Amino acid sequence: METIELKEIQSVLPYFLKHKTVWSSYDSEADVLYLHFKKPNHADNSEMTEDEIIVRYENKEIIGMTILNASQRK
């Protein structure tokens, strides 16, 4: 299990390093974690991954992620 988590962290690490600052907010009622790599941002496209993460794009660049059911993830 730890190997999978490490791979997940490694896959998003480049976005954190590229943007230097990451804004986050958590909606406990909806159990949704929002990550923003750019502010202001205006997504022009998005896609949902198999593990219920919405990746938001602006001009084909990832500008944020919305993580559904955030508290249930290990």
C-alpha positions, 0 to 999 in steps of 0.5 A, a space after each residue: 500500500 505504501 508503494 502505491 501512495 508514494 507513486 501517487 505523490 510522485 505523480 503530482 509532485 512536478 505540478 507542486 514544484 513547477 508552480 511553487 505555490 499551491 492553494 488548497 481548500 477543503 469542503 467538509 460537508 461535500 468531502 471535497 479537496 480543491 487544489 489550485 496551481 494557479 490563481 486566478 484560473 479559468 479552466 477551459 477543460 477538465 477530465 475525471 480520472 478512474 479514482 474520482 479526481 477531476 483534473 482541470 486544464 487551462 490551455 492544455 496545462 493542469 491548473 488544478 485538481 478536485 479530489 472527491 471523497 477526500 477523507 476516505 482516501 488512505 
